[in-house]
Amino acid sequence: MPRLVLGSRNKKKLRELVELLSDLVDVTDLTPFANAPADIDETGTTFEENARIKATTLAPLLNEWVIGEDSGLVVPALNGDPGVYSARYAGTHGDDAANNAKLLAAMATFTGEKRAGYYVSTIALADPTGKVVAVVDGRCWGVIGTQPRGDGGFGYDPLFIIPEYHASFGELTSTVKHALSHRGRAVSKLRPLIRSHILAATP
């Protein structure tokens, strides 16, 4: 089975992508690659720019097919924040508890439609030379809760409520979340592109 490298060391993101793609490709993260940089500067101002930076930087370095994925939460009433800074909204990259606390504080006086938000996932697929051959994205709208609910998922999932299910992403099963989520929707667009670009080129 051909290999596809996620340009990240985020184990929770890796687990989701393995669940979504393991029937097509062997998905791994950067952990097995000693020559992978510890960090990649996400200097883009959009999710797509950051996804492309990850993919084009890592693919030629590793000589592998790489997906760069950038994702985050957008709250229109906060002028789009946390946006591309979602993972480091409170200052420290990946501090979910601090990021959630800052978001709750920023939205403390918001009610009704002002609590609407959406998740974005943008994925750039690069061949081993570093050429981006596909870019896809997915979005999922929800409501930002007033307190965390559930201990599943990661990031802002315990605050991200799907009204139709009366549950947060932190409460939903992985199967239901994959069907609804921004990443699940982006990957559904990516799957035929993996078939045409990677599987078709694999002996």
N, C-alpha and C positions, 0 to 999 in steps of 0.2 A: 504493500500500500504506500503511495507517495506521501511524503512528509510536507506539512505546512507549519510554519513557525509563526506563533503569535509574538509580535514585537513588544513583549512585556514580561514581567515576572509576577504579575498579579495572579495568584493561584485561584482566586474565586472567579475571575474572568476566564481563566484557562478552563476551569471546570465547566462553565457554561458552554464554551465553544466546543469542548470535547463532546458534551452531550448533544450538541446541535450538528456536529460534523463528522463524528467518528465512523459513520458508515461510508464516508467518502475518502477521508484522508486521516493520516496519523498526525494529530495536532499536538504540538509541544510548545513550551514557552522558551525563554532565553536561558533557563537554568543549565541545560547541557552544554552551552557554548562558552568556553572559557575566554574566547576573544570578543565576546559581546560587551559593549560598554556598560558601565554600571548605571549610567543615566543618559538619556537623550534629552537635550534641551527642547522643550515644546514651545517654540517661539512663535507659532502661528496664532493668528487672531480668530481663526475659525476651526471647527472640528475637522473639516476636510484638510486644511493646511497641516494640522498636527498629525493627522493620520498619514498623510503623504510623507512628512518628514521622517516618521518612524520607519515606514516601509522602504523608502529610497535610501535611507542611511544603512539599514541593517541587511537588506537583501544581498547587495554585492559584497559586504563584509563577511557574511556567513555563507555566501554562494548557495542560498536556499530561496525557495518561494516563501515570501513573508507577507503577513497581513499586519498593517498598522491600523489600530483601532483607537479612535478617540471618542469619548462619550461623556455625557454630563446632563445635568438638570438645568432647564431654562424656566425661569419664572417671569413672565411678561411684566407683572406689577413691580418687579425689582429691576426693571430695565434690562432683563435678560440674564441677570445674575442667578446662580453662580456661573453658568455658562462654561466656557472652556477652562475656567479655574475651579471647576467643581471639586476635583480631588484635593486641591490645596486652598480651598475657600477660607479656612480659618488660619492658614499659615503653614501648617505642616502637611506635607503630601501624604494622603492616605489615612489621616486621622478622622475616621468616620464620625466618632462621637462628637468631636469638636466642630466638625462641619455641620452636623445636624443641629447642634446647639446654636450655632451662629445663625443658621437659616431660620430656626424657630424664633429667635430673638428679633431678626429682621422683619418677620412676618407677624409679630405679636398682635398688631392692631388690625390685621387684614381679615376680612370676612367675605363670604360669598365668592363672586367671580374673581376677586383679587387673589384667592388661594389656588387658582388654576395654574398648572405648570405642565411641562412635557419633558420627557427624556429624549435625547438624541444619541444615536450611535452611527458613526461614519467609519467605514472600513475601506482601506486602500489595499489592493492586492498588487504586489510587485514581483516580477520574475527575478531569477538569480542575478541578472545584470543590474537590477535596480530600476528597471522600467515599470512604471505603473500601468497595468493593463486593464484595471477596472476600479471604479469607486462606487460604492453603494451606501445608502443610508436608510435608517428606519427611525420612526418617531412613535411615541406613545403618550397620549394625554392622560392626565389624572388630576387629583386634588391633593394639595399639601396638607397633611393632618396637623393637629395641634399637639400631638405627642407621639412618640414612637410606638409602633404596633408590630409585634412579631420579631423573631430573631433570625429569620431566613434572609437570603440575599446579602447585599452589601451596599456600601455607599448610602444613598438617601432612601433605600428601599423601605425601611420601616415607617417612613413619613409619606411615601408615595401611594396614595389610595386610588384604587380603581372603583369608581362609584357603582358601576354595574354589579360588581362582586362584593361590595361593602367590605372590602379587605385591602390591606396594603400589600405591596410586593414582598414585604417581610413575612406575610402570613400565607401567601398563596403557595401551592406546590410548585416545584420546578417545571412540571409539565404544563400547567396553566400559565405560569409566568412566561415560558418560552413562546407560547402561542400569542401572547399579548404584547410582549416587551419590545422595546426599541431594538435591542440586540437580536432578538429572535426574528424580527421583521427584516432587519438588514441582512442577516444570514440567509433568509429565505431568498433574497435577491442574489446573494453571492453564490449559492449552491450551483445554479446552472453555469455560472462563469468559471467555477472550479472545474466542472466537468469539461468545458470547452477549452480551457487554457492549460490545466494541469493534467487531468486524466487523459485527455486526448494526446498529450505529448509523452505520456509514460508508456514505455514498451510493455 
